[in-house]
Amino acid sequence: MVVTHLALELRFQGKKLRGFTCKLTRSAHGFLPENSWTIAAQVALPYLVSGLGMVAAGIVMDIVQHWEVFKEISEVFILVPALVGLKGNLEMTLASRLSTAVQATVVGFLAALAAVGLGGLTRGRVDVTQAGVLCASSVTTAFIAALSLGLVMVAVIIGSRKVGINPDNVATPIAASLGDLITLSLLAGVSTLFFSYRDMWYLPSLVCVFFLLLLVPAWFIITSHSPSIREVLKSGWQPVILAMSISSIGGLILDKSLSNPDFEGMAMFTPVINGVGGNLVAIQASRMSTYLHYWSVPGALPFEMSANCHGPCATFCSLDVNSKSARVLVTLVVPGHLLFLYTIHLLQGGHVAMTPTFIICYLTAALLQVVILLYAASLLVRWLWRRGLDPDNFSIPYLTALGDLLGTGFLALSFQLVRMFSSAGTGV
């Protein structure tokens, strides 16, 4: 039996093309379900590679948190989950390179405004110069990251097809691992550059005007000539903007946690726990969407999915293929994070002693995050499909943003628990 992995780009709105999202595994007899070993074999290597990429991003984060711009403008930390999540959300809802660049530029600016607003609420004041640096840094980083990572996403999907691997299993983690590292490095470098020239008060304004008032309108006019891209520009804003807002709350938690010397190590672990959780739930959402696109039409669930109740047991313990993949993804959490923790330990990063107390708290946080995300994916994908919405375009932004919020919150709670145990003399 010859199996061909097709990255079909079919939209269920007329005869329009949609993004590199509906990737179907076909055979001569139709849809070929994958067993647990096939799923694990295809997901494990990209998962580990992407995790190591996030460890590298964590190392970058651990280093740059001591840079002057991060100390003087701590709101930059609020931008981190928002911009990293924005990068992933745009690439997972990929439809066009220029339309992605348009969305990234605009939402990057909105993320900066959110960071300024949240920082102003907690500080009680807004520094205009620092706000300008934040806005210029966010817009520039979002634009460059979206444009370059879009090319990476296309290359990964085409490469997956050529070697006969299901793109659902590999595209998300590989693209995301590179994206986290590139986005964090860009944010650190660009913000440092603008901070160095903060005395030139007009420079951030000129940068924002160049992107928002010159490039964005020009690209909008160019891309609006394509009906499929025009549809993305018209209806694709809500998920990424709401996801950015959710991620910004996680960024606020990160900002406030890193102001505490006892929580300094969070900078190293935040990209890892957030990235792993986001990647695993994106794989599950993408697989569920592929399943729905093959077996049904928007607005009607297949019998296998509609017959099951929507409780956690149905998500993780039933016999259908989506439950099978959820179990595989959950089993990857602890071994993967143990490898990532060991790698961090070898690299002497994180400013945290790898005690049994810390490891148990960290692994519990990571496992709880992924279980909640996978259950949320099961509910959200069903809900969106019933309403005739493409889960590929709508579910992944919300789920990855929720992953950022849960990961940062649980990680902060883990550090707090470790500190409490240490203070009580029970840390080992």
C-alpha positions in Angstrom: 0.0 0.0 0.0 1.5 3.3 -1.0 0.9 6.1 1.5 1.3 9.7 0.5 1.2 12.6 2.9 -0.6 15.5 1.3 -0.5 19.0 2.7 -3.9 20.0 1.2 -4.7 23.7 1.4 -8.5 23.5 1.0 -10.7 26.1 2.5 -14.3 25.2 3.0 -15.4 28.7 1.9 -16.0 28.3 -1.8 -13.1 27.0 -3.8 -10.4 29.0 -1.9 -7.0 27.8 -0.8 -6.3 27.8 2.8 -3.1 27.6 4.8 -0.6 24.8 5.2 -2.8 23.2 7.8 -5.1 20.5 6.5 -2.5 17.8 6.1 -4.2 14.5 5.4 -2.7 11.0 5.3 -4.2 9.1 2.4 -4.0 5.7 1.1 -5.7 3.8 -1.7 -8.6 3.0 0.6 -8.9 6.5 2.2 -7.8 7.8 5.6 -5.2 5.7 7.2 -5.2 6.0 11.1 -1.9 5.9 12.8 -1.2 3.7 15.8 0.4 4.9 19.0 3.9 3.8 18.0 3.7 5.6 14.6 2.6 8.8 16.3 5.3 8.5 19.0 8.0 7.7 16.4 7.1 10.8 14.3 6.5 13.2 17.2 9.4 12.2 19.5 12.4 13.4 17.5 10.9 16.8 16.5 9.6 17.2 20.1 13.1 16.6 21.6 14.8 18.8 18.9 12.3 21.6 19.5 12.7 21.3 23.3 16.5 21.6 23.0 15.9 24.7 20.8 13.8 26.1 23.6 16.5 25.3 26.1 18.7 27.4 23.8 16.1 30.1 23.9 16.0 29.8 27.7 19.8 30.3 27.8 19.4 33.5 25.8 16.6 34.6 28.1 18.8 33.8 31.1 21.6 36.0 29.7 19.7 39.0 28.4 17.7 39.4 31.7 20.8 41.0 33.1 21.2 43.5 30.2 20.6 47.1 30.9 17.5 47.4 28.8 15.8 44.6 30.6 16.7 46.1 34.0 15.6 49.6 33.1 12.5 48.7 31.1 11.2 45.6 32.8 8.1 45.7 30.6 10.2 44.1 27.9 9.5 40.8 29.8 5.8 41.3 29.2 6.5 41.3 25.5 8.3 38.0 25.6 5.3 35.6 25.8 3.2 37.9 23.5 5.8 38.1 20.7 6.9 34.5 21.0 3.3 33.4 21.0 2.4 35.7 18.2 5.1 34.2 16.0 3.8 30.7 16.5 0.1 31.7 16.1 0.8 33.4 12.8 2.8 30.5 11.4 0.2 28.0 12.5 -2.5 30.0 10.7 -0.2 30.5 7.7 -1.9 31.7 4.5 0.4 34.2 2.9 3.8 35.7 3.6 2.7 39.3 3.2 -0.6 38.9 5.1 1.4 37.3 7.9 3.8 40.3 7.9 0.9 42.7 8.0 -0.7 40.9 11.0 2.6 40.6 12.8 3.4 44.3 12.5 0.0 45.5 13.7 -0.3 42.9 16.5 3.3 43.5 17.6 2.4 47.2 18.1 -0.7 46.2 20.0 1.4 43.9 22.2 3.7 46.9 23.0 0.7 49.0 23.9 -0.5 46.2 26.2 2.9 46.0 27.8 3.0 49.7 28.4 -0.5 49.7 29.8 0.1 46.8 32.1 3.4 48.2 33.2 1.8 51.6 33.8 -0.9 50.1 36.0 1.6 48.3 38.2 4.0 51.2 38.4 1.5 53.9 38.5 3.2 55.9 35.7 4.2 55.6 32.1 7.6 56.7 30.9 7.1 58.1 27.4 10.7 57.4 26.3 10.5 53.8 27.5 7.1 53.4 25.9 8.7 54.5 22.5 11.5 52.0 22.9 9.0 49.2 23.6 6.8 50.0 20.7 9.6 50.3 18.2 11.3 47.1 19.5 8.1 45.1 19.4 7.1 46.2 15.9 10.5 45.6 14.4 10.9 42.2 16.1 7.4 41.0 15.1 8.0 42.0 11.5 11.4 40.4 11.0 10.4 37.3 12.9 7.2 36.8 10.9 8.9 37.3 7.6 11.8 35.0 8.2 9.9 32.3 10.1 7.3 32.1 7.4 10.0 30.8 5.1 11.1 28.3 7.7 7.5 27.1 8.0 7.1 26.5 4.3 10.5 24.7 4.1 9.6 22.4 7.0 6.3 21.4 5.5 7.7 20.8 2.1 10.6 18.8 3.6 8.2 16.7 5.6 6.2 15.8 2.5 9.4 14.8 0.6 10.5 12.4 3.3 7.0 10.9 3.8 6.4 12.2 7.4 3.0 13.6 8.5 3.5 17.4 8.7 1.0 17.5 11.6 3.5 15.8 13.7 6.7 17.7 12.9 6.0 21.1 11.4 4.8 22.8 14.6 7.6 21.8 17.0 10.4 22.3 14.5 9.2 25.7 13.4 8.5 26.8 17.0 11.9 25.7 18.3 13.6 27.9 15.8 11.1 30.6 16.3 11.5 31.0 20.0 15.3 31.3 19.7 15.1 33.7 16.8 12.3 35.9 18.3 14.0 36.2 21.7 17.4 37.0 20.2 15.8 39.6 17.9 13.9 41.2 20.8 17.0 41.4 22.9 19.1 42.8 20.1 16.6 45.3 18.7 15.5 46.6 22.2 19.1 47.1 23.1 19.7 49.0 19.9 16.8 51.4 20.5 17.7 51.7 24.1 21.2 52.8 23.2 19.7 55.6 21.1 17.0 56.5 23.5 18.2 60.1 23.6 17.0 60.4 20.0 13.4 60.6 21.1 12.1 60.8 17.6 13.7 57.5 16.4 11.1 55.1 17.8 8.3 57.3 16.4 9.9 57.2 12.9 10.2 53.4 13.1 6.6 52.9 14.1 5.4 55.4 11.4 7.5 53.6 8.8 6.0 50.2 9.6 2.4 51.1 10.4 1.7 54.0 8.1 3.9 53.1 5.1 4.6 49.4 4.8 1.4 48.0 6.3 -0.9 50.0 4.0 1.2 49.1 0.9 1.2 45.4 1.7 -2.5 45.5 2.5 -3.2 46.9 -0.9 -1.0 44.3 -2.6 -2.4 41.3 -0.7 -6.1 42.5 -1.0 -6.1 41.6 -4.7 -6.1 37.9 -3.7 -9.6 36.7 -2.6 -8.2 34.0 -0.2 -5.7 36.4 1.4 -8.3 39.2 1.6 -10.4 36.7 3.6 -7.5 36.1 6.0 -6.9 39.9 6.5 -10.6 40.3 7.2 -11.3 37.5 9.6 -7.9 36.4 10.9 -7.4 39.2 13.5 -9.6 38.1 16.4 -7.7 34.9 17.3 -4.2 36.5 17.3 -5.2 39.7 19.1 -7.1 37.8 21.9 -4.2 35.3 22.1 -1.7 38.2 22.4 -3.8 39.6 25.3 -3.8 36.3 27.1 -0.1 35.9 26.6 0.5 39.4 27.9 -1.0 38.4 31.3 1.5 35.6 31.4 4.2 38.2 30.6 3.1 40.3 33.5 3.5 37.3 35.8 6.9 36.8 34.4 7.8 40.5 34.8 6.7 40.5 38.5 8.3 37.2 39.3 11.7 38.1 37.9 11.7 41.3 40.1 12.1 38.8 43.0 15.7 37.6 43.3 14.5 34.2 44.4 12.7 33.8 41.1 15.7 34.7 38.9 15.9 31.2 37.4 12.4 31.5 35.9 13.9 33.3 32.9 15.7 30.1 31.9 12.7 27.8 32.3 9.9 29.9 31.0 10.6 29.4 27.3 11.0 25.7 27.9 7.8 25.0 29.7 5.7 27.4 27.6 7.2 26.2 24.3 6.8 22.5 25.1 3.2 22.9 26.2 2.3 25.0 23.2 3.9 22.6 20.8 2.2 19.5 22.1 -1.3 21.1 22.2 -0.7 22.6 18.7 0.1 19.1 17.4 -3.1 17.7 19.0 -5.3 20.6 17.7 -3.8 20.2 14.2 -4.4 16.4 14.2 -8.0 16.8 15.4 -8.6 19.4 12.7 -7.2 17.1 10.0 -9.5 14.3 11.3 -12.5 16.6 11.1 -11.7 17.9 7.7 -11.4 14.4 6.4 -14.5 12.8 8.0 -16.9 15.6 8.2 -17.9 19.1 7.1 -17.9 22.3 9.2 -20.9 22.4 11.4 -21.3 18.7 11.9 -19.2 16.4 14.1 -18.4 12.8 13.0 -20.4 10.2 14.9 -17.3 9.0 16.8 -16.7 12.5 18.3 -20.3 13.5 18.8 -21.1 10.2 20.6 -18.5 10.6 23.2 -19.1 12.9 26.3 -16.7 15.8 26.6 -15.2 14.8 29.9 -11.5 14.2 30.6 -12.0 10.4 30.4 -13.2 10.7 26.8 -10.2 12.9 26.0 -7.5 10.5 27.4 -9.1 7.1 27.9 -11.4 6.4 24.9 -10.4 4.2 21.9 -10.6 6.9 19.1 -7.5 8.1 17.3 -7.6 11.6 18.9 -7.6 10.1 22.4 -4.7 7.8 21.4 -2.6 10.8 20.2 -3.5 12.7 23.5 -2.1 9.8 25.5 1.0 9.6 23.5 1.6 13.4 23.9 1.1 13.2 27.7 3.6 10.3 28.0 6.2 12.5 26.3 6.0 15.3 28.9 8.0 13.9 31.8 10.8 12.1 29.8 11.2 15.2 27.6 11.4 17.6 30.4 13.8 15.4 32.3 16.1 15.6 29.3 15.7 19.3 29.1 16.4 19.8 32.8 19.5 17.6 32.5 20.7 19.7 29.6 20.2 22.9 31.6 22.1 21.3 34.4 25.0 20.4 32.2 25.1 23.9 30.8 24.9 25.3 34.3 22.0 27.5 33.5 19.0 28.7 35.4 20.6 29.7 38.7 18.6 26.9 40.4 19.8 23.8 42.1 18.3 20.7 40.6 17.1 19.3 43.9 14.4 16.5 44.0 12.0 19.1 45.4 12.5 21.4 42.4 12.3 18.6 39.8 9.1 17.2 41.3 7.5 20.7 41.4 8.6 21.5 37.9 7.5 18.2 36.4 4.1 18.4 38.2 3.6 21.9 36.8 4.6 20.8 33.2 2.3 17.7 33.3 -0.6 19.6 34.7 -0.2 22.3 32.1 -0.2 19.8 29.2 -3.2 17.8 30.6 -5.3 21.0 30.9 -4.3 22.1 27.4 -5.1 18.8 25.7 -8.5 18.7 27.4 -9.1 22.4 26.5 -8.1 21.5 22.9 -10.7 18.7 22.8 -13.5 21.1 23.9 -12.4 24.0 21.8 -11.9 22.2 18.5 -15.3 20.6 18.8 -16.9 23.9 19.7 -15.3 25.7 16.8 -16.2 22.9 14.3 -19.9 23.0 15.3 -20.0 26.7 14.6 -18.5 26.2 11.1 -15.1 27.7 12.0 -11.7 26.2 11.0 -10.0 24.9 14.2 -6.6 25.2 12.5 -7.0 29.0 12.3 -8.9 29.7 15.5 -7.9 27.0 18.1 -4.1 27.1 18.0 -3.7 30.8 18.9 -6.0 30.5 21.9 -4.5 27.2 23.1 -0.9 28.3 22.8 -1.7 31.6 24.6 -3.4 29.6 27.3 -0.3 27.5 27.5 1.9 30.6 28.0 -0.4 31.7 30.8 -0.6 28.3 32.5 3.1 27.6 32.1 4.2 30.9 33.5 1.7 30.8 36.3 2.5 27.2 37.3 6.2 27.8 37.0 6.0 30.8 39.4 4.0 28.7 41.8 6.7 26.0 41.6 9.4 28.4 42.5 7.2 29.7 45.3 6.7 26.2 46.7 10.4 25.4 46.4 11.2 28.6 48.3 8.7 27.6 51.0 10.1 24.1 51.4 13.6 25.5 51.6 12.6 28.0 54.2 11.0 25.3 56.2 14.2 23.2 56.0 12.6 20.4 54.0 14.3 21.2 50.7 16.8 18.6 49.7 
